[in-house]
Amino acid sequence: MILPGLTPRLLSQQQSSARELRQLRSNFLQAWACPCDDLVHSLSAARSRPRPAEAHAQQHRRTTEPPKLSPSHPIRRAFQAHGTATTQHWLLSLVLTISISVLLCYPAVFQTDSPAAAGLRNLPKHVWTSTTEIEGDRPADVIVRQVWVHGDYMSAINRSVLRKALDLQHVLLNGGFDGGAPSPTTVLARDQPGCVMPGPGQKWGWQSPLMYWNCSHEALESDQDILGTINAHSRMQTPMNITLRPSTVFAGKVFTNTKLRAADALVLTLFDRTEDPDLGDRWNARARALAEGLESDWTIFPPDGQISRNRLYEFRVKPMTKLDDIFLAASYIITAVYVISRMMQLRAVKSWFGLLITICAKMAICIIASFSLCTSLGIDLARIPRPWFPAVVFCYGLGNIFRLINAVLETPPEMPPQQRIGNALGEVGHLSLAVAFQNLALIYLCSRFVSPWVADFCVFAAVTLVFDFVYHLTFFVAVLSVDVQRMELSDSIGQADLTQGSKKKQPERQSWLTALVEGTTPLSTRFAGTVAIFSIILAINWHFFDASDQRLSFDSVRKRLMSKRQRRSYGAQWTSPPINQARTPAEWLKLQDHNTAREMFAILKPGAHSFVARIYDPILVVTKGARGRDKPQSPTSLMAYLRRFAQGHAFPAALMAVFLIAGVTLLMNYLLWTGLPETTDEDEEKEASFCVNTLPTQQTLDIVQMSTCSKGHVASVSLDRTTSIWLNGRTGYLPTVLQTASMKPKLWPIVASALDENGAFLALGTDTGRIGLWSITASRFSMFPTVDFRGQVPVLFSFVNVTRNDNEKPYVMILSPDGYLTELEARTGIHRTKRVSASAILCASLYVSARSEVSLVFVCKPGEVHILSLQDPNNTTSEVVASLDPGPPPDSNPSKVKCIQGVPSLGLIFALRDERAEIFDFNSKALIHAFEIGHVKPHSFRIMHSARRQCSCGAPAVHALSVAYAEQDTEHMLMQTFTPKDASSSQICLGKPQDRMKHKCRGLKNTAEAVYFVETAGVWDSTNASGVVGVRRRAQSTSASSVASDDDDEDVSNSVTLTSAVRQRASRPSSPHASSRFANGPTKNGRYTHTAVNDANPWEAWTLSLIGEYRSRPLLPDNHDDMEDDAEDNLFVVAPGPIAKLGKRSVAVGFGNTVKIITLGKELFDGLAMQNGSLDIGIGSYRAWAKRGTDRKAL
């Protein structure tokens, strides 16, 4: 209970004592709740304390829940800024991601001659394949010997090279290996027709590219299209039933649309299954004879033709088992059903299908792009069956997607879509990043102990994870933002909750299994994907781990983890080639696909899944002096690759990108289409555009000073000797409290404060003249210069940017009443003081012209108006406005000028006398107009006007001009509005009288004046939205009255004391001009109705437009939780204030020890939106109102 007559300090002490008393009572009950002899105390304790199981569950939940970052955390701010920017520019994000996706996926899907496309085609469909080098000695199932024939670099498919290869083949085979010694007369013979065939029962065979011409010189010489013959017979079978693929008989190949175009070497291969050492001896003897009888224009490596170095390899081809099929099918079916069911649960009629398409497209792009990148990095993925690759992105891609969707659904649906996506991404973005790093660490650990082929798959999984995370932050966030704009993602739930009243119900207990299935348990949301990817890697590795007779055990895992370098399948142990080759033997072996291995199984060990081959280094035969063989070819630069890609594939890639962008645009059109006419409910628009928000309470006593800037920052000085700063950023308002009274040096008492318009500095001035300059960007005091105030409170204490010598610098202008001006440079602290007036200064203002020239306009005690240019720091001579009569004595003007108010947007200055205002042009100093006003309270005069236009005479013009001011000695606010009297004219010329007469323009003399007043207006200020906003104590009846200037005979309310002619013209009509549209709280339909005054809620926010439309609403937030927080933290308020303009449509009001922000419509703070009162912070209130009509547009 709040007792009347309490001061704020006593009231705060009373509230603190009450809280301590409640805490003491709670401790007392807990201490005495155990004895069984006091049943009442036991029952009370049982109700107040949680059960042991529940307490343990709560403690476990606190320790296992993912961490939540504070709104000021830089990581959260970064994710929130990214989400907001992506949502605002969703079309640009989609266009960029689609273009990049085309570039990444085009080589693998459409560029058939690329390594990525070849690798994608060679992926096994339903078998596991591997090639592993065997250490030690084991019996081999087949022995492989080869001869590679080279001509010029990448010119093996040449008639002369093929002719020489045919001669070498005749020498080495020489009738076969059925027995007997080679005949010397047959060496380099050219007349043996046909290919040598092994006899029945022989266990040797061979293959070579010469089989395309049946090993015939005549066929080769008569062939006019060698490449055409090779491509036409690429599926023919050899006598060993092995397909004569170009990949097996050529090395260093170049394809165009699956057609061979060039090769670097011809590969002749002998397969030996005899286990007879005599066959090897015969081969070596023939190779020695070949080396001795080789022509002089050819070179052989090694020179004697003898090869002894060999390696053992185990080749495995194992079909996928039924268990693999069942596991994959069940996983994919369950995942698909889960995803579709979760999507259908979203409160959307159409867009769930669009989101499903987006998820599938994102996953497909990530897989194909990862495959393209891994292929370019030399990662071999041709050992894993195709069905296993999509499982990678399912593991963590879906987790990120549903984590973000759930966060969006938890945000208030009445928030703008940009803020919903930004807040949601800021809330869960760090979790997605942490899960990504967690999965990357797991994949790295797995790659240390799995087999080499699975290690390659781990690299693919890591690359896919990175792509998925990037596309999640760009592509999916953009599409999700469009979906939120289309359906608002379960706004119906939020609307239904609002109609159920404010009483909170106890949530029902949810079973652990249900929470696990829904993915709401802390562990399931973070570790489900990690466990899944770990299981998949182990399942894949199960097929490869025993490739080298090593079983899966803790000891083997430990050895692999401790090893410094993982042994690869093959590669580094081959002999370095003596010539430059486009494809080395190790790389050639690596490229042999599973189809060739399957055919070898049918020959060597039918029905088996592995065989061992002993492979010898090849004999190299190369043309002497061949071009490009002496040194390695320089790697292709990125620009060369891009140039080649542009020459051959620019048009189809661009055409594909255009079609994809058009398709996505149509999809977005489908998602944004409502079918409703573009209409807006005017009443709901007006109600939603008048909102109140409360900044978090940071101070304990009343606020006495307040400063604001156009960036949306707020600074307040409190009686508790602290200064609070609220910085407006993309993540919301970030509060900072400065202990100005206890710091060194001490800044107290503070008599003046100012914020830089650019949001860079805060200046605090004490009564002793010490100035504290707080750097907002650095979050610290930069300096403490001292200025001589001469024991006076400054008349002017403000920041302004002054350009001198083409260098703009921020200054603090300090003007004392005795006429001294101090210019303090904010960045350096250098200041200088000069005398600008010999008389006392009553009022002063800074005027910044359209050319950014700064002037000081002030009124001295005799009533003269002076203008001092600040462009020259040494200028101390001001110009007196001669057109303004200073007043008696001895002049005839009945009163002196007491105050001035500048309007730089119109180039005007208003000079105020008692009951009279005079307008003069700033540049020409000519008097424009004079009109009657009431008794103006000092420093309360405000000018508002409509958009500036240009009159035919060249002077500025407006449609409406209004002045508002507080009456002296009363709490009433008066507003005088001038509009064109003649309907034929739509603007008021503000030019000089002689110019108006010359061009026959209509000025302020030809206007209709309307006067509005608000009784007990409280504190108020004008906004750039052509209206006045204030806070006052709630009245019993509507207190806005208006009358046209010619309604002089209207009755006057007896409750109003008329003290001026202006007030006499503003009489109260019998029927109010505007009724109150707000009351103590919202009704069921979301509208406010007028109710009687409530002692617990006596304050209201009000606004008065230029046309006299008056509206009011309670000052308390709409949200009931915020109301309870206000009631607990706020002090008892005797009078509101201070008040300051904030941005274009808002004002900041000090209300006790809190700051209220009242907004009309959509506020923009340097690009940050505050719409419908929805400050981008978790405070204040949100209007339960969904946009309709014009905000939902089709593309």
Order of alpha helices (4+ residues) and beta strands (2+ residues): alpha-alpha-alpha-alpha-alpha-alpha-beta-beta-alpha-beta-alpha-alpha-alpha-beta-beta-beta-beta-alpha-beta-beta-alpha-alpha-alpha-alpha-alpha-alpha-alpha-alpha-alpha-alpha-alpha-alpha-beta-beta-alpha-alpha-beta-beta-beta-beta-beta-beta-beta-beta-beta-beta-beta-beta-beta-beta-beta-beta-beta-beta-beta-beta-beta-beta-beta-beta-beta-beta-beta-alpha-beta-beta-beta-beta-alpha-beta-beta-alpha-beta-beta-beta-beta-beta
